[in-house]
Amino acid sequence: MIVEKRWKLRNNSFSKILIKKIKSRFDYSEAFIKILLQKQLDSSDKIDKFINCKLDHLHDPFLLPDVDKFIERVKRARDANEKILIYGDYDVDGTISATVLTRALRRIGLKQILTLTPHRRSGYGLNLNVVKGVARLGYSLIITCDCGSADREAIEYATSIGIDTIVTDHHQTIRHIHPYALINPQREDSKYPFKGLCGAGVVFKLIQALQKSGEKVDALRCLDYIAVATIADVAPLIDENRIITKIGLEMISNTKQIPLLTMMKGCGLLGKKITSEQIGFMIGPRLNAPGRISSANITIKFLLENDPDKSKILFNRLNSLNEKRKKVEQEIKESAIKLLETKLNDKILVLSSKNWNKGVIGIVASVICQYYTRPTILIAIDEKGFGYGSVRNIEGFPLIESLHKCRDLLIRYGGHSMAAGLFLKEENIEAFSERLNSIANQILTDESLIPFETANLKLQEKEVTLEFIRELNLLEPFGSENETPMFILEDVNVTEYRERGKHLLLYISKEIKTFNAPGFWMQGYEVLMKDKEQKFDILFELNENFYKNNCFVQLLVQDLKECKLLW
């Protein structure tokens, strides 16, 4: 199906003197230098730091609020042999945060550690039942990972019965809570220079702090896990996150950690260079599947297992649950699309059903949000009449601020600018949808709801070379706020095309050059190519493809337009 999209072109008008100065220092192509300048890398020092990530570029962990309290309390717990609950969220970030912290605390001598995640039916975050349960068992310290900032009731209750709570989190929604320590870069009084850490990134900083305080723990040892969590949580791959993911991905390729080694073997990635795309589409979904379909404590067990045979058994369980997740996801997607028929005039899509699995609705919300270019909320209603909502956002809509304006209709909510979760009564869903759409009508224009793609540069065919692709590879890993560069090539001919199910394989020529150019999910576009004389403008990413010991330029087509059309 052909989806009409707007194309935008990033600013590429830069000083020729500056381009010449950078070229004299690095000898990069002019096209690559323009991409660096688009990233505001306009000096030798900035470019060097971005391209050549080093651990000594990481920020001081003690700039995070309450880190000293964390270290003091953990050491006191070790000395008194206290029972500790490490409580993580049920996604990849939460499970990795919890297990990495567990391993680190065990390494410095804490013995009585219980590591858990909530079941989705209990809702997001720390809850009263968990606190009451561990209190009966004699636990005196709770450390949350990737959650806790909004859990005022549970924290106040824990404090009242003598249990200390340390919250480690990164979410923006920080209610008026008073735990023993609140370690979150999003705190208003935080002096930490980077706000974009994920939950596992915060845990990494705590392990760094433990190491700096003299404890025998190696923070670098866990960087491969932290990289997986950072990418899977769609954290911005800039600043510290770029260092973490770039070095962490290199470590994964040669990992000795049993869970990661088992995962690599099971995904057919052993011995291969690991990319952010493989984390996002192969490793992340398998780690996420138990929390969506069953219990994330299966993922916790997998990530803490050191026996290769037991690890393989647990991986097979992750894999099986991931296949089940795919099936459930497809069923929800088909149901949601039917509900959409009466909602297409809404600027915020609020859809609900009593037949949806609340662990999978977030994936479907992402798909619908991306396809329809509208903030999307899918709500799964349980048998007691409560709705669990998953929210996905578009650029330009103030999500958390808008949810706050609906707080009287919500039992709880939390998240960040592009994704959130919420909990409400079924009877309030319609009023919630109406109010949120009223807010959106004042902010979102009709134009902002038309899908668009942003290209970095228009290229000439002579600039499309293997050398240029290898320059682009220096920018990896790609992800949020460090997106894969996209380009436009104008006035090309499609000399041949082949249909491959839902995909097309195109052969594109301009002047004397011909390029192999697959178009994934572009079934339907072939109707534009019947006229061999028709010329196109194409929007594409660049790839270095290997075949039979040869490498060649490949254009990954994202969209194309007949040249008569304006974009």
VEXDREN-2710 file (C-alpha; in Angstrom, 1 decimal):
% VEXDREN-2710
k/r/px/py/pz
1/MET/0.0/0.0/0.0
2/ILE/1.3/3.5/-0.9
3/VAL/1.4/5.9/2.0
4/GLU/1.9/9.5/1.0
5/LYS/4.6/11.1/3.2
6/ARG/6.1/14.6/3.4
7/TRP/9.9/14.8/3.0
8/LYS/11.9/17.3/5.0
9/LEU/15.5/18.2/4.4
10/ARG/17.8/19.1/7.3
11/ASN/19.7/22.3/7.2
12/ASN/23.0/21.7/5.3
13/SER/24.1/25.3/4.6
14/PHE/27.3/25.5/6.5
15/SER/30.4/27.8/6.3
16/LYS/32.7/26.6/3.6
17/ILE/35.6/27.8/5.7
18/LEU/34.4/25.6/8.6
19/ILE/34.0/22.6/6.3
20/LYS/37.5/23.1/4.8
21/LYS/39.0/23.4/8.4
22/ILE/37.4/20.1/9.5
23/LYS/38.5/18.4/6.2
24/SER/42.1/19.5/6.8
25/ARG/42.0/17.9/10.2
26/PHE/40.1/14.6/9.4
27/ASP/40.1/14.3/5.6
28/TYR/36.4/13.3/5.6
29/SER/34.2/13.8/2.6
30/GLU/32.2/17.0/2.4
31/ALA/28.9/15.1/2.7
32/PHE/30.0/13.4/5.9
33/ILE/31.3/16.7/7.4
34/LYS/27.8/18.2/6.8
35/ILE/26.3/15.4/8.7
36/LEU/28.7/16.0/11.6
37/LEU/27.7/19.7/11.6
38/GLN/24.1/18.7/11.6
39/LYS/24.9/17.0/14.9
40/GLN/26.5/20.2/16.1
41/LEU/29.9/18.6/16.0
42/ASP/31.6/21.7/14.8
43/SER/35.1/21.4/16.4
44/SER/37.9/18.9/16.3
45/ASP/37.4/18.1/20.0
46/LYS/33.7/17.5/19.7
47/ILE/34.2/15.3/16.6
48/ASP/37.0/13.3/18.2
49/LYS/34.9/12.7/21.4
50/PHE/31.9/11.6/19.4
51/ILE/33.8/9.3/17.0
52/ASN/36.3/7.9/19.5
53/CYS/34.3/7.2/22.6
54/LYS/36.4/6.7/25.8
55/LEU/35.4/5.7/29.3
56/ASP/37.2/8.7/30.8
57/HIS/34.5/10.9/29.0
58/LEU/31.9/9.5/31.4
59/HIS/30.5/11.8/34.1
60/ASP/31.3/11.6/37.8
61/PRO/28.7/9.3/39.3
62/PHE/28.7/11.3/42.5
63/LEU/27.0/14.2/40.7
64/LEU/23.8/12.1/40.9
65/PRO/21.7/13.0/43.9
66/ASP/21.8/10.7/47.0
67/VAL/24.6/8.4/45.7
68/ASP/26.5/8.8/48.9
69/LYS/23.3/7.7/50.8
70/PHE/23.1/4.6/48.6
71/ILE/26.7/3.6/49.3
72/GLU/26.4/4.2/53.1
73/ARG/23.1/2.2/53.3
74/VAL/24.3/-0.7/51.2
75/LYS/27.5/-1.0/53.3
76/ARG/25.4/-0.9/56.5
77/ALA/23.2/-3.7/55.1
78/ARG/26.2/-5.8/54.3
79/ASP/27.7/-5.3/57.8
80/ALA/24.4/-6.3/59.5
81/ASN/23.7/-9.1/57.0
82/GLU/20.3/-7.6/56.2
83/LYS/17.7/-9.0/53.9
84/ILE/17.4/-6.9/50.7
85/LEU/14.7/-6.8/48.0
86/ILE/15.9/-5.6/44.6
87/TYR/12.7/-4.8/42.7
88/GLY/12.8/-4.1/39.0
89/ASP/10.3/-3.1/36.3
90/TYR/9.1/-5.9/34.0
91/ASP/10.7/-4.7/30.8
92/VAL/14.3/-5.1/29.5
93/ASP/15.5/-2.1/31.3
94/GLY/14.0/-3.1/34.6
95/THR/15.1/-6.7/34.5
96/ILE/18.7/-5.9/33.4
97/SER/18.8/-3.1/36.0
98/ALA/17.8/-5.4/38.8
99/THR/20.0/-8.3/37.8
100/VAL/23.1/-6.2/37.2
101/LEU/22.7/-4.5/40.6
102/THR/22.1/-8.0/42.2
103/ARG/25.4/-9.3/40.7
104/ALA/27.3/-6.2/41.8
105/LEU/26.0/-6.3/45.4
106/ARG/26.7/-10.0/45.7
107/ARG/30.2/-9.3/44.5
108/ILE/30.9/-6.9/47.3
109/GLY/29.6/-9.3/49.9
110/LEU/25.8/-8.9/50.4
111/LYS/24.3/-12.4/50.7
112/GLN/20.6/-12.2/51.4
113/ILE/19.2/-10.7/48.2
114/LEU/15.8/-11.4/46.7
115/THR/15.4/-10.1/43.1
116/LEU/11.8/-9.7/41.8
117/THR/9.7/-7.9/39.2
118/PRO/6.0/-7.2/39.5
119/HIS/3.4/-9.2/37.5
120/ARG/1.6/-6.9/35.0
121/ARG/-1.7/-7.6/36.7
122/SER/-0.3/-5.9/39.8
123/GLY/0.5/-2.8/37.8
124/TYR/3.7/-0.8/37.3
125/GLY/6.0/0.0/40.1
126/LEU/6.3/-0.9/43.8
127/ASN/3.0/-1.7/45.5
128/LEU/1.7/-2.3/49.0
129/ASN/1.3/-6.1/48.7
130/VAL/5.0/-6.5/47.8
131/VAL/6.0/-4.3/50.8
132/LYS/3.7/-6.2/53.2
133/GLY/5.0/-9.6/51.8
134/VAL/8.7/-8.8/52.3
135/ALA/8.0/-7.2/55.7
136/ARG/6.6/-10.5/57.0
137/LEU/9.8/-12.2/55.8
138/GLY/12.1/-9.8/57.7
139/TYR/13.4/-7.6/54.9
140/SER/14.7/-4.2/56.0
141/LEU/15.8/-2.6/52.7
142/ILE/14.1/-2.3/49.3
143/ILE/16.0/-1.0/46.2
144/THR/13.9/-0.3/43.2
145/CYS/15.3/-0.4/39.7
146/ASP/13.7/1.5/36.8
147/CYS/10.7/2.3/38.9
148/GLY/9.6/3.8/42.2
149/SER/9.5/7.6/41.5
150/ALA/5.7/7.6/41.5
151/ASP/5.1/5.0/44.2
152/ARG/4.4/7.3/47.1
153/GLU/1.9/5.0/49.0
154/ALA/4.2/2.0/49.0
155/ILE/7.2/4.0/50.0
156/GLU/5.4/5.8/52.8
157/TYR/4.1/2.5/54.1
158/ALA/7.5/0.9/54.0
159/THR/9.0/3.8/56.0
160/SER/6.2/3.6/58.6
161/ILE/7.1/-0.1/59.4
162/GLY/10.8/0.5/59.4
163/ILE/11.8/-0.6/55.9
164/ASP/14.2/1.8/54.1
165/THR/13.6/2.3/50.4
166/ILE/16.2/3.4/47.9
167/VAL/14.7/4.4/44.5
168/THR/16.9/4.1/41.4
169/ASP/14.9/5.4/38.4
170/HIS/15.0/7.6/35.4
171/HIS/11.3/8.4/34.7
172/GLN/10.1/12.0/34.7
173/THR/7.0/11.5/36.9
174/ILE/8.4/12.1/40.4
175/ARG/5.6/12.4/42.9
176/HIS/6.3/13.9/46.4
177/ILE/8.0/10.9/47.8
178/HIS/10.5/10.7/50.6
179/PRO/12.5/7.4/50.4
180/TYR/15.8/6.9/52.1
181/ALA/17.5/7.8/48.8
182/LEU/16.1/8.9/45.4
183/ILE/18.6/8.5/42.7
184/ASN/17.1/9.8/39.5
185/PRO/18.8/12.3/37.0
186/GLN/15.3/13.8/36.4
187/ARG/15.1/15.2/39.9
188/GLU/14.6/18.9/39.8
189/ASP/17.5/19.5/42.1
190/SER/19.8/17.1/40.2
191/LYS/23.1/18.5/39.1
192/TYR/23.9/15.6/36.9
193/PRO/24.8/16.9/33.4
194/PHE/22.9/14.2/31.4
195/LYS/19.2/13.5/31.9
196/GLY/19.0/10.7/29.3
197/LEU/20.2/7.7/31.3
198/CYS/17.8/4.7/31.3
199/GLY/17.2/2.7/34.5
200/ALA/20.2/0.4/33.8
201/GLY/22.3/3.4/33.1
202/VAL/21.5/4.8/36.6
203/VAL/22.5/1.4/38.1
204/PHE/25.8/1.5/36.1
205/LYS/26.6/4.9/37.7
206/LEU/25.9/3.4/41.1
207/ILE/28.3/0.5/40.5
208/GLN/30.9/3.1/39.3
209/ALA/30.4/4.9/42.6
210/LEU/30.8/1.7/44.6
211/GLN/34.1/1.1/42.7
212/LYS/35.3/4.6/43.3
213/SER/34.5/4.3/47.0
214/GLY/36.9/1.4/47.2
215/GLU/34.6/-1.6/46.8
216/LYS/36.0/-4.5/44.7
217/VAL/33.6/-4.3/41.8
218/ASP/34.3/-3.6/38.2
219/ALA/31.7/-1.4/36.6
220/LEU/33.1/-2.0/33.1
221/ARG/32.2/-5.7/33.5
222/CYS/28.5/-5.0/33.2
223/LEU/28.7/-2.5/30.3
224/ASP/27.5/-5.1/27.7
225/TYR/24.2/-5.6/29.7
226/ILE/23.8/-1.8/30.1
227/ALA/24.2/-1.3/26.4
228/VAL/21.3/-3.9/25.7
229/ALA/19.0/-2.1/28.2
230/THR/19.9/1.4/26.8
231/ILE/19.0/0.4/23.3
232/ALA/16.0/-1.7/24.2
233/ASP/14.6/1.2/26.2
234/VAL/15.0/3.6/23.2
235/ALA/17.1/5.9/25.3
236/PRO/18.8/8.8/23.4
237/LEU/22.1/7.5/22.0
238/ILE/24.1/10.6/22.7
239/ASP/26.4/11.8/25.5
240/GLU/27.0/9.0/28.1
241/ASN/24.6/6.6/26.4
242/ARG/26.7/6.7/23.2
243/ILE/29.8/5.8/25.2
244/ILE/27.9/3.0/27.0
245/THR/26.4/1.5/23.9
246/LYS/29.4/1.8/21.6
247/ILE/31.8/0.2/24.0
248/GLY/29.1/-2.2/25.3
249/LEU/28.2/-3.5/21.8
250/GLU/31.9/-4.2/21.2
251/MET/32.0/-6.2/24.4
252/ILE/28.9/-8.3/23.5
253/SER/30.7/-9.6/20.4
254/ASN/33.3/-11.2/22.6
255/THR/31.2/-11.8/25.8
256/LYS/32.0/-14.5/28.3
257/GLN/28.7/-13.8/30.3
258/ILE/26.7/-17.0/30.2
259/PRO/23.2/-15.4/29.6
260/LEU/24.5/-13.2/26.8
261/LEU/26.5/-16.0/25.3
262/THR/23.4/-18.2/25.3
263/MET/21.3/-15.4/23.8
264/MET/23.8/-14.9/21.0
265/LYS/23.9/-18.6/20.2
266/GLY/20.1/-18.9/20.2
267/CYS/19.7/-15.8/17.9
268/GLY/22.4/-17.0/15.5
269/LEU/24.6/-14.0/16.3
270/LEU/27.6/-15.7/17.7
271/GLY/30.8/-14.4/16.1
272/LYS/29.0/-11.5/14.4
273/LYS/29.4/-7.8/14.9
274/ILE/26.4/-6.8/17.1
275/THR/24.4/-3.7/16.1
276/SER/21.7/-1.7/17.8
277/GLU/19.2/-3.0/15.3
278/GLN/19.9/-6.6/16.4
279/ILE/19.4/-5.6/20.0
280/GLY/16.2/-3.9/19.1
281/PHE/14.7/-6.7/16.9
282/MET/16.2/-9.9/18.2
283/ILE/17.6/-9.8/21.7
284/GLY/15.3/-7.2/23.3
285/PRO/12.0/-8.8/22.3
286/ARG/13.1/-12.2/23.7
287/LEU/14.0/-10.6/27.0
288/ASN/10.8/-8.6/27.1
289/ALA/8.4/-11.5/26.1
290/PRO/8.0/-13.1/29.6
291/GLY/7.0/-9.8/31.2
292/ARG/4.4/-9.3/28.4
293/ILE/2.9/-12.8/28.3
294/SER/3.8/-14.5/31.6
295/SER/6.2/-13.2/34.3
296/ALA/9.3/-11.2/33.9
297/ASN/10.8/-13.2/36.8
298/ILE/11.6/-15.8/34.1
299/THR/13.9/-13.1/32.5
300/ILE/15.4/-12.4/35.9
301/LYS/16.2/-16.1/36.3
302/PHE/17.8/-16.2/32.8
303/LEU/19.9/-13.1/33.5
304/LEU/21.2/-14.5/36.8
305/GLU/21.9/-18.0/35.6
306/ASN/25.6/-19.0/35.3
307/ASP/25.1/-22.7/34.3
308/PRO/25.2/-23.1/30.5
309/ASP/22.8/-26.0/30.4
310/LYS/20.2/-24.3/32.6
311/SER/20.7/-21.1/30.7
312/LYS/19.8/-22.8/27.4
313/ILE/16.6/-24.3/28.9
314/LEU/15.6/-20.8/30.1
315/PHE/16.4/-19.3/26.7
316/ASN/14.2/-21.8/25.0
317/ARG/11.4/-20.7/27.3
318/LEU/12.1/-17.0/26.4
319/ASN/12.0/-17.9/22.7
320/SER/8.7/-19.8/23.1
321/LEU/7.1/-16.9/24.9
322/ASN/8.3/-14.5/22.2
323/GLU/6.6/-16.6/19.5
324/LYS/3.4/-16.6/21.6
325/ARG/3.8/-12.8/22.0
326/LYS/3.9/-12.4/18.2
327/LYS/0.6/-14.2/17.7
328/VAL/-1.1/-12.2/20.5
329/GLU/0.3/-9.0/19.0
330/GLN/-1.2/-9.7/15.6
331/GLU/-4.6/-10.5/17.1
332/ILE/-4.7/-7.2/19.0
333/LYS/-3.5/-5.2/16.0
334/GLU/-6.3/-6.6/13.9
335/SER/-8.9/-5.8/16.6
336/ALA/-7.5/-2.3/17.2
337/ILE/-7.6/-1.4/13.4
338/LYS/-11.3/-2.3/13.4
339/LEU/-11.9/0.0/16.4
340/LEU/-10.1/2.8/14.5
341/GLU/-12.7/3.2/11.9
342/THR/-14.8/5.5/14.2
343/LYS/-11.8/7.3/15.6
344/LEU/-9.9/8.6/12.5
345/ASN/-11.0/12.2/13.1
346/ASP/-9.4/12.2/16.6
347/LYS/-6.0/13.6/17.1
348/ILE/-5.4/11.3/20.0
349/LEU/-6.3/7.7/19.4
350/VAL/-7.7/6.1/22.6
351/LEU/-8.8/2.5/22.0
352/SER/-9.9/0.0/24.6
353/SER/-11.0/-3.7/24.8
354/LYS/-11.7/-6.3/27.4
355/ASN/-10.0/-8.9/25.2
356/TRP/-6.5/-7.5/25.0
357/ASN/-3.4/-8.7/26.8
358/LYS/-2.1/-5.7/28.7
359/GLY/1.5/-6.9/28.3
360/VAL/1.4/-6.7/24.5
361/ILE/-0.7/-3.5/23.9
362/GLY/2.4/-1.3/24.1
363/ILE/3.9/-2.9/20.9
364/VAL/0.6/-2.4/19.0
365/ALA/0.3/1.2/20.3
366/SER/3.8/1.8/18.8
367/VAL/2.8/0.4/15.4
368/ILE/-0.5/2.4/15.2
369/CYS/1.2/5.6/16.4
370/GLN/3.9/5.3/13.8
371/TYR/1.4/4.4/10.9
372/TYR/-1.2/7.0/11.7
373/THR/1.1/9.7/13.1
374/ARG/-1.0/10.3/16.1
375/PRO/-0.4/9.8/19.9
376/THR/-1.9/6.4/20.6
377/ILE/-3.3/4.9/23.8
378/LEU/-4.4/1.3/24.0
379/ILE/-6.2/0.2/27.1
380/ALA/-6.7/-3.3/28.3
381/ILE/-9.7/-3.6/30.6
382/ASP/-9.7/-6.4/33.2
383/GLU/-12.6/-8.3/34.7
384/LYS/-12.9/-5.8/37.6
385/GLY/-13.4/-2.8/35.3
386/PHE/-10.0/-1.3/35.5
387/GLY/-8.0/-0.3/32.4
388/TYR/-4.3/-0.6/31.9
389/GLY/-3.1/1.8/29.3
390/SER/0.0/2.0/27.2
391/VAL/0.8/5.3/25.5
392/ARG/3.0/6.1/22.5
393/ASN/3.6/9.7/21.4
394/ILE/4.7/11.7/18.4
395/GLU/7.1/14.7/18.4
396/GLY/5.5/18.0/19.4
397/PHE/2.8/16.8/21.9
398/PRO/3.6/17.4/25.6
399/LEU/2.6/13.9/26.9
400/ILE/3.3/14.0/30.6
401/GLU/2.0/17.5/31.0
402/SER/-1.2/16.5/29.2
403/LEU/-1.7/13.4/31.3
404/HIS/-1.2/15.6/34.4
405/LYS/-4.2/17.7/33.2
406/CYS/-6.2/14.5/33.2
407/ARG/-5.0/13.3/36.6
408/ASP/-8.5/13.4/38.2
409/LEU/-9.6/10.7/35.7
410/LEU/-6.5/8.5/36.3
411/ILE/-5.6/6.3/39.2
412/ARG/-1.9/6.6/38.4
413/TYR/0.3/7.3/35.4
414/GLY/4.0/7.6/34.6
415/GLY/6.6/7.6/31.9
416/HIS/8.5/10.1/29.7
417/SER/8.0/12.3/26.7
418/MET/7.5/9.6/24.1
419/ALA/6.0/6.7/26.1
420/ALA/3.9/6.3/29.2
421/GLY/1.7/3.9/31.1
422/LEU/-1.5/4.6/33.0
423/PHE/-4.2/3.0/35.1
424/LEU/-7.9/4.1/35.3
425/LYS/-11.4/3.0/35.8
426/GLU/-13.3/1.7/32.7
427/GLU/-16.1/4.3/33.4
428/ASN/-13.6/7.1/32.9
429/ILE/-12.1/6.1/29.6
430/GLU/-14.5/8.1/27.4
431/ALA/-14.1/11.3/29.5
432/PHE/-10.4/10.8/29.4
433/SER/-10.4/10.4/25.6
434/GLU/-12.5/13.6/25.2
435/ARG/-10.4/15.7/27.5
436/LEU/-7.1/14.5/26.0
437/ASN/-8.4/15.2/22.5
438/SER/-9.6/18.7/23.6
439/ILE/-6.0/19.4/24.8
440/ALA/-4.6/18.0/21.5
441/ASN/-6.9/20.1/19.4
442/GLN/-5.2/23.2/20.8
443/ILE/-1.7/21.9/20.2
444/LEU/-1.6/19.6/17.2
445/THR/-2.2/21.0/13.7
446/ASP/-3.6/18.9/10.8
447/GLU/-0.2/19.2/9.1
448/SER/1.6/17.8/12.2
449/LEU/-0.4/14.6/11.8
450/ILE/0.8/13.9/8.2
451/PRO/3.6/11.4/8.2
452/PHE/7.0/12.8/7.3
453/GLU/10.5/11.6/6.8
454/THR/13.6/13.7/7.3
455/ALA/16.6/13.4/5.0
456/ASN/20.1/14.6/5.9
457/LEU/21.3/15.5/2.4
458/LYS/20.6/15.3/-1.3
459/LEU/23.4/13.4/-2.8
460/GLN/24.8/13.2/-6.3
461/GLU/25.3/9.7/-7.6
462/LYS/29.1/10.1/-7.5
463/GLU/28.9/10.6/-3.8
464/VAL/27.2/7.3/-3.2
465/THR/30.3/5.2/-2.5
466/LEU/31.7/2.5/-0.2
467/GLU/34.1/5.1/1.2
468/PHE/31.2/7.3/2.2
469/ILE/29.3/4.4/3.8
470/ARG/32.4/3.5/5.9
471/GLU/32.5/7.1/7.1
472/LEU/28.8/6.8/8.1
473/ASN/29.7/3.6/10.1
474/LEU/31.8/5.8/12.4
475/LEU/28.5/7.3/13.7
476/GLU/27.2/3.9/15.0
477/PRO/25.4/2.8/17.0
478/PHE/22.3/4.4/15.6
479/GLY/19.1/4.9/17.5
480/SER/17.1/7.6/19.3
481/GLU/18.6/11.1/18.7
482/ASN/21.4/9.5/16.6
483/GLU/19.2/8.2/13.8
484/THR/20.6/6.4/10.8
485/PRO/21.2/9.1/8.1
486/MET/18.8/9.3/5.2
487/PHE/19.4/10.7/1.8
488/ILE/17.7/11.8/-1.4
489/LEU/18.8/10.9/-4.9
490/GLU/16.8/12.7/-7.6
491/ASP/15.8/11.9/-11.2
492/VAL/16.6/8.2/-11.1
493/ASN/15.2/5.4/-13.3
494/VAL/13.9/2.1/-11.9
495/THR/15.4/-0.2/-14.6
496/GLU/14.1/-3.4/-13.0
497/TYR/12.0/-4.5/-10.1
498/ARG/11.2/-7.8/-8.5
499/GLU/8.4/-8.6/-6.1
500/ARG/9.4/-10.5/-2.9
501/GLY/6.2/-11.0/-0.9
502/LYS/5.6/-7.7/0.9
503/HIS/8.9/-6.3/-0.3
504/LEU/10.4/-5.1/-3.6
505/LEU/13.9/-5.5/-5.0
506/LEU/14.7/-2.5/-7.2
507/TYR/17.5/-1.8/-9.5
508/ILE/18.0/2.0/-9.7
509/SER/20.2/3.8/-12.2
510/LYS/21.4/7.4/-12.7
511/GLU/23.8/8.4/-15.4
512/ILE/26.3/5.4/-15.6
513/LYS/25.7/4.0/-12.1
514/THR/23.3/1.3/-11.1
515/PHE/22.4/0.4/-7.5
516/ASN/20.8/-2.6/-5.9
517/ALA/18.0/-1.1/-3.8
518/PRO/15.6/-3.2/-1.7
519/GLY/12.4/-1.6/-0.6
520/PHE/11.1/-3.4/2.5
521/TRP/7.3/-3.3/3.1
522/MET/6.9/-1.5/-0.2
523/GLN/4.4/-3.8/-1.8
524/GLY/2.0/-1.7/-3.9
525/TYR/4.6/0.8/-5.1
526/GLU/5.2/-1.4/-8.2
527/VAL/2.1/0.2/-9.9
528/LEU/4.2/3.4/-10.2
529/MET/6.9/1.6/-12.2
530/LYS/5.0/0.4/-15.2
531/ASP/6.2/3.2/-17.3
532/LYS/10.0/2.6/-17.9
533/GLU/10.5/6.3/-18.7
534/GLN/9.1/7.5/-15.4
535/LYS/11.8/9.1/-13.2
536/PHE/11.7/9.1/-9.4
537/ASP/13.2/10.8/-6.4
538/ILE/14.1/8.2/-3.8
539/LEU/14.6/8.5/-0.1
540/PHE/17.1/5.9/1.3
541/GLU/19.6/4.7/3.8
542/LEU/23.0/3.4/2.8
543/ASN/24.3/-0.1/3.5
544/GLU/27.5/-1.9/2.7
545/ASN/26.3/-5.3/1.5
546/PHE/28.4/-8.5/1.4
547/TYR/27.9/-11.3/-1.1
548/LYS/30.3/-14.0/-2.1
549/ASN/33.3/-12.3/-0.6
550/ASN/32.5/-9.1/-2.4
551/CYS/31.1/-5.9/-0.9
552/PHE/29.0/-3.3/-2.8
553/VAL/26.8/-0.3/-2.2
554/GLN/23.2/-1.0/-1.4
555/LEU/20.4/1.6/-1.1
556/LEU/17.7/0.7/1.4
557/VAL/14.7/2.5/0.0
558/GLN/12.4/4.2/2.5
559/ASP/10.1/6.0/0.1
560/LEU/9.9/7.2/-3.5
561/LYS/8.0/9.8/-5.4
562/GLU/7.3/10.4/-9.1
563/CYS/9.3/13.4/-10.2
564/LYS/6.2/15.3/-11.2
565/LEU/5.1/15.4/-7.5
566/LEU/6.3/18.2/-5.2
567/TRP/7.6/17.2/-1.7
END
